[in-house]
Amino acid sequence: MVPTVAFEQEIKSYQQQQNAAARLIKIVSNLWINQGVELVLFRNQILHQRPGSLLHIHKHASNLIGTTTLCISNILEVAEAIQEMELPPSRIDIGTLTLDFSRQQNGGDPLYLFVRKRLASVIRHEAFQAKDVILYGFGRIGRLLARELINTTGDGKQLRLRAIVVREEIDGASLTKRANLLKRDSIHGNFDGTVDIDNEKKALVINGITVYMLSAGAPEDIDYSVYAIQNALVIDNTGAYREQQELARHLKAKGVAQVLLTAPGKGVPNIVYGLNENSISPSETTLCSAASCTTNAITPVLAVIDKELGIASGHIETVHAYTNDQNLVDNIHKKYRRGRAAALNMVITETGAGVAVSKVLPSLAGKITSNAVRVPIPNGSLAILQLEVEQPCTVNGIHDILLNAALKGSLVEQIKYENNPDLVSVDVIGTTAAAVVDAPATIVSSNGKNIVIYVWYDNEYGYVNQVMRLARHQAGVRQYSYY
């Protein structure tokens, strides 16, 4: 039996951790609201987290990194030091900063001085103008984007959601239905905020912010300047206008300066943030595409493997959640098989992800084939990467390569590494990373040249976070990051 004294000490210890986590959450919230400074913990989003969830993130990340010496109180001390600084909008990995401080040799600088030195580049980062955003379409991706845009409004100096455009006429019933769909989601849960209706303005008031609901039959039909919207970024999530000329119709509307498509585009740059966003000029590129959810999931992992081992050839099979494009019950559909009941069948269909990869990674042109199977779940997908590599490797070698990419370098926001042998699709719902590497599932042939990597992804929320990253970059409001 565990002695009563020891048990009481365990309770007290956990209470202390919870208190430290609660204080850290308050600092995280204040920094975001007042300065537009977002703190993350070892690449994990901690804004709007509860104490228990924050402690779980801390423990999981610490285990992956291989450090057990950093307690939550150490991280809290660093957050308190950051709070004393006047920083411009930025994204700071407080876990990495704390770990770097603990590794100082011979005592090193005191905490406050250390933090100021490490964040000197943040302090000097050039300020930017806020950007008005219009959501064209309000389906699955549109509503999640609305949640993220409102939740990340912060001090109002970054992306600001000003209007949402739909096809049907806007009346009281339409506003109520749209508000209810934004408030509650069967997959992602309730919106952590308030959604009210302003019938006079034909608007939703989300967390106190007025967002106009507008009706249009075509992209060029609206004069946004009437609503004091200027130089705006339109995020088109309808998928109806994918050709360059069609997408450019948005630019004819008054108040619009840029357009971002949340689907693969034709004749416009297809961007996977973290890999080729520097091929477009912030604030100058008028049209671009965020590619597809699957392209965003597989391309970062393929890029890492190609760089380290070289990819000779490969096939990508995606096991994808069903989407609104499919039929709920058997009915006519323009594509074969997709007309069969989505919630009852596995449906073989095509995906352009293999070809799309080469637009981001030209070195893989002609090397990758792809296909897809839609399965009876509403969200949470899997990509199976079967690759022949030029340099032989082992399972542990693959793990080291992908874990390193998830912790260091330019793809830490895109790749998450998981070593949970019981991981299933529902576990990745709500993940901000574009790709979740399932390490225990990795397979390597005896000659070391044929490898199979399993990559999970939240095809809705993970993709939306990639769209948000690209939107900030295209709009020129990408905050300085310290990782």
N, C-alpha and C positions, 0 to 999 in steps of 0.2 A: 504493500500500500504506500501511496505517496504521502509523506508527512504533511499535516495541515499547514505548518509554517511554510513549507516549500510551495504548496498550492497557492497560498495567499500571496506569496512573492511573485508567482507567475501572473496572477491576476493584476497585481500592482504594476508589474513590468509592462503588461499589455496596455493597461490604462495610460501609462506614461507615453507609450508609443502612439496611442490614439490621440492624446492631447497634443503631442508634437505634430502629428499629421493634420489635425484640425487647424492648428496655428499656421502650418505651412499652406494649407488650402486657402486660408484667409489672405495671406500675403500674395499667393498666386492670383487670386481674384482681384485684389486691389491693384496690383501691378498692371494687369490686363486692362481693367476698366479705366484707370487713371492715366496710364502711360502707353498703352498698347504694347507692353512687354509681355511676351508669353514664355513662361517657364515650362520646360518638359523634363522628364526624368528618364535618363538613359533612352532617349528617343521616343518615349511613351507620353502621350498627351495626358496631362493631369489637371487641366482646366475643367471645372465643373465636376470633379471627382469627389466621392465621399471618403472619410478617413479610412474605412476598412478596405475600399478599393485601392486607395493610394498605398496602403501597406502591402497589399497583394502585389501591386506593380513593382514596388521597391524590392520585395523579396525575390520575385521571379527574375527581374533584371540582374540583381546582385548574383544570383546563382549562375546565370548565363555568363556573366563577366568573370566569375570566379573570385569574387571578393565578399567576405563576410564581415569585414572590419568597419564598414560604413553603416551606421545606424541612422534612423530617420532624424534624430536630433542633430547629427552632423550636417545633414542636408538643410535642416531648418536654419542653422547658424549662417550658412552661405546665403540662403534666401533673405535673411535679415540684413546681411551686408549689402546685397543687391538693392534692397528696398531703400537704403540710405542714399542711393545714387540717382541722379537725374538722367535716365537713359531715353533715347529715342525708341520708336517702335522696333522691336527686335524679338528674336526667338533664341532662347538660351537654354542649353542642356545643363540643368543644375546638378545632375548626377555626375556628368563628366567633369564639371568644374570642381565639385567636391572631391572626386577621386584624384584629380590632378593636385589639389591642395594637400591631400593626405600623403602623396608620394614625394613631396618636397624633401630634398636632401639637407641634412645638417640644420634642421629647424626651419630654415627658409624664412620667407616674409610672413608677418602677421596676416591674419585672414583678410582684413579690410584692404590692406595694401595689395595683397595677392589678387583679390577680386578686381580691384581697380586696374591693375596692370593687365590682367587677362582680358578685360572688357574694354580696353583702351580703344580698340578698333570700333567697337559698338558706339562709344561716345562720339567718335569722329564721323560716324556714318551719316551721309547726306540725307536730309529730310526730303519727303515727297508729298505730293498733293493727293488728297483723298479722291477716290474714283466712284462715281455713280454706277450702279449695276442694274440692269433690266433682265429679268428672267423671261425668256420667250418660251412658254410652255410650262405646265405645272403638273406633270405626271410624277412617276416614281423618282427620277433624278431631280426634277425641278423642286419638288417639296423638300428633299434632303438638302439641296443647295440652299433653299430658303432658310432652313434651320441653321445650317453652318454659317451663312452670311450674317444672320442676326446674332448668333452666339459669338461670332468673332468680330462684331462691330467695334468692341472695345471702346477706345476714346473717340471713335468716329473718324479717324484719320487714315483709314485704309479703304477696304471695299464697303460700299454703303448700298444696301438693297433699297431701291426707290420705287420699282414698279414690277408687276407680273402681268404678262399678256396671255390671254386665252382666246379661243375661237368663239365661244358662245357669248350671248349678250349677258351683261352683268346686271343682276337684280338682287333683291334681298335673299331669295332662295339660293341663288348661285354663290353669293358671298358666304352664306351659312354652310353650304356643303364644302366649299373650299377651305373654310376655317376649320371645320371638323376634321377634314383629311389631314390638315397640317398639324392639328393638336394631337391626333392619335394615329398610330401606325401599327399594324398587326405584326410587323417584323421588328421594327426599331423602337417600339414603345412610345410612350407619351412624350410630347415636346416639353422640355424643361423650361417653361416660360409661360407667358400669357398671350392669348390671341383674342382680340376683340374685333367687333365689326363697326365701321362707320358708314352707315347707309347713305348719308348725305354726300360724302366724298367718294363713295363707291370704293372703299379701301378696307384693308385689314390693318389693324393696329397691333403690331407684334412687339412685345416687350416695350410698349410705349412709342414705337416708331411707326409712322404712317407709311404704308406700302400700298400704292394705288393698284387696283385691279382693273385692267384695261381689256377691251375687246377689239380684235382685229382679224380681218380675213386674209391679210397679206402683210409681209414685213414692213412695206413702205407706207402703210396706211395711217400711221400714228405720228402726231407731232408731240414728241416728248417734252419739248421746251415749254409747252403750256403748263406742265407740272413742275417747272423749274429744274428740269433734268437736263444737264449739259455734258457734252464730251463723254458720254456714257459707254460702258462696255455691255454689249448684249450677249448673254449666254443663251444660245439657242439649244434647248434640250428636246425639241420636237423630233429631230431626225428627218424632217421633211425637206430641208434645204441643204443638200450635201455638196452639190456642184458649186464651183467658185462663183459663177454668175448668179445662181439662185441665192447663195448665202450673202452675196454683196448687195442684195436688195435691201437688207437691213440698213446699210449705210445711206440710203436715200431718205430715211426718216430723220426729221430734225431732232437734234440732241444726241445722235449716235456717232461715235468715233471709231469703235472697234467691235469685232464680233468673234466669239469663241463658240465653236461647235462641239457638242458633247457626243460625237459619233465620228466614225472615220470619214474624212473629207476627200473630195476629188478636186485637184487643181489648187489646193491650199496646203500649207505646211501641216504635217501630222506630227504632233509633239507628244513625247512621253517625258513628263517632267522628271528631272534627275539625270537624263541622258542627252537630249538634244535641244533643250530649251534655249541654249545660247545661239542657235541657228536663226532665231527671230530677235528683232530689236524691241525691247520694252518701250511702250508708249508710241511706237512707230508702226508696228505690224498691225494692219487693220483686220485681216482675216486669218484665223488658224483653227486647227482641230485638235482636240484632246485624244484623238484616236478612240479605241474601244477599251472596255474594262479588261478584256482578255489580253490585248496587246500591252496594256499597262502592267498586267500581272506577270507576263512571261518575259518581256524584253529586259527588265533589269537583271533577272537571273541569267538569262542567256548572255547578256553583256559581260557579266562577271566570269562565267565559265569560258566564254570565248577568249577573254583577255588572259586568263590564267592557263588554260589548257588547249585552246584552239578547237573550234567545232568544225568537223569535216562534213557532217550531215546530221539530220535529225527529223523527227516527227513529233508534232504536238497534238495530243488528244485532249480536248477539253470536256469535262463532265460538268455541264452548266445547268444552273437552276433555270426553271422555266421563266419566261418573260411575258409581258402583256401582248407581245407580237403573236403568241400562240393562242389557240382556241381553248376555252374552258371545257367545252364538249365538242364532239366531232362535228365539223362543219367545213364548208369550202374555204380554201386558203390559197393564196397565190403561189406558195411554195409547197413542194411535196412534203408529206409527213407532218408538217407543222399544223395541219388542220385537225389532227387527231387530239383527243382530250389530254391536255397538258398534265393534269394532276393524276392521271392514270397510267401514263405510258413513258417509257424511255424512247426518245425520238432522235434518230440519227439525222443530222443536218450539217450544213457547211459552216465554216468560219473563215473569215479572211485574215485571221491573225497571223498565219504563217507568212503571207505576202506582206502584211503590214509591218512585220518586224524589220524587213529589209529596207523600209523607208526610214527607219530610225537607225538601224545598224546595217549599212550598205555591205559590210564584209560578209553578211549572211545571205545575200541575195542568191536565190537558186538552191540554197542548201536545206531549207526547212519546208516541210509539208505540214498540213494541219487538217483536222476535222473535228466535229463536235457531236456530243450526245447530250440532248436536253433531258433532264431527269425530274421526277415529281417532287421537288422541293422549291419553295418560293425565293430562296436566297442562300448564298454560300456555294461557291463553285470550286472546281479543282482542275488544274492543268497538269497533265502527265508529260514530262519532257523526256523523250527517248533520244539520246544523243550519242553519236560516235565522235570521240575527241581525239585530237592528234597526239597529245601527251598522256601517257597512261597515268592513272591515279587510283587511289584506294577510297573506301567509304570515309575513313577518317580524314583523308585529304580533302574530299569534297566538303565535308562538314567544316573543316578549318577555313576553307576558302569562303564559304557562304556565311559562316558566323562572323568572320572578319569584315565582310562586306556589310553585314547588318549593324556592326558596331562602329565602323570607321569609314571615312571617305564620303563620296558624293551621293551614295545611295542608301544612307541610313534611314531616310524617311520612306523609302520605297520597299525595302526588304526587311521583313521580320523573321527571326529564326526561332523555331519551336522545337523542343526536344521531348515533348509530351507524347508517350507511346499510345495514349488513349485519345488523341486529338480526332475530332469529327467536325463535320461541316458547320454545325451550329456554334462551335467554339470560335469561329473566325468572324461571326457577325458582329459588327461594330468596330472592326479593326481599321485603323487609319492607314496602315501600310497598304501598298498596292499588291504585295505578294507576301505570303506566309510560307516559308520553307518548312516542310514536314521532314525533319532530319531522320527520325527512326525509319522512315519508309524508303530511304535512299538505297538503290541497288547498283552494284558495280560488277561487271563480268570478270571472269578469271584473268583475262588479259589486260584488264584495267582501262580498256578503251571504249567500252559500251556502258553507258551509265543511264540510270533512270532517276529523275528527280521529281518529287511530287510537290506542287505549289498550290496552296489554297488561296482563295481571295474572296472578299466580300464584294461581289460584283455590283453592289449599289454603293455602300458607304465608303469602301476603300477607293472606288473609282471617283466618287464625289470629292474626296480629299485630294486626289491627283488633279482634278479639275480646278479646285480652289488654289492649289499651288501654282498651276499654270496661269490662272486668272490674275493672281497677284503679280506674276512675272510679266505677263503681257500688258497689264495696266500700269506697270512701273511702280507698284507699291509693295514689292517684295521686301520684307524687313530683313535686317542683318541677322545672320544665324551664327551661333557659337555652339559647335559640337565637340 
